[in-house]
Amino acid sequence: MKNKNFDVIIIGGSYAGLSAAMALGRSLRNVLIIDSGLSCNRQTPYSHNFITQDGEKPSEITAKSKAQVLNYGTVNFLEDIAVSGKREENGFSIKSKSGKEFFAKKLIFATGIKDIMPDIKGFAECWGISMVHCPYCHGYELRNRKTGIMANGERAFHLASLVSNLTNDITILTSGKADFKPEQVLKLRNHNIKIIESEITEIKHHNGYVENVIFRDGNTIDFEGIYAALPFTQHSKIPFSLGCELTDQGYISVDGFQKTTLEGVYACGDNSTMMRSVANAVANGNLVGAMVNHELTEAQF
């Protein structure tokens, strides 16, 4: 790639990053997208709750989106990994794993988050297929099925309340001492939601589809789907090395326009919001593209 200078560098080329790039490309901004090609939902068979794309394979949505975005001649795509960034006099520099260095006036981080998998045999193979994170993305497909919730405390209670509208057969799997308030325990009991505290040792499955859960005490329970609330970490450390702040929950701190605490730097998609869905990532990216173009316009007009 001959050009080293861009109006905007977008780190992360999945739904949010591509959406931001489209908005910028349509405004004739010179854009570079740097992406590893390894999206977090690459194991998920179908995407849902995204109008016009409901039931499509995530990889097909990405491929179609990328092709459309790259129809705009000022948008460039580099399959690589951004490893470091530096504040420069008139913008930022970004270095990639392959040793390339690029410069831009503005940065957009659309880097997503990395789920921290529990050390449970079979869990990772099921993640995104039948072990899922979101009732809005996967709940309809698990309706009226025997469902588990791997979580504890407030997160488990919240998930149980949402899932109770989709199935009457729910078991919360705390894998340790349950942490619920007395009134929460009563409400769960009133909705016939069971709580099992035994530690989980293995998820038995067939090609990623849960069949049963094995506990350390030797018991086994059949399930057809399980929700899990996982801890996470940010995929990229560059925003923080530059000086961007994190929220208490671990997301990149942004304002209502997805602007980080560092001037000239934006974040969009899963790295900066609890609402983790394809549709929300696309909306985030579209907003960021417009706001970055607005900043560039104000600086030059």
PyMOL commands that set and color helices and strands:
alter all, ss='L'
color gray80, all
select helices_A, chain A and resi 15-25+58-69+123-126+135-142+153-163+182-190+238-242+269-272+278-300
alter helices_A, ss='H'
color red, helices_A
select strands_A, chain A and resi 5-11+31-35+75-79+82-88+91-96+101-109+113-115+131-132+147-150+170-173+194-196+200-206+209-215+220-222+225-228+232-234+265-267
alter strands_A, ss='S'
color yellow, strands_A
deselect
rebuild
show_as cartoon
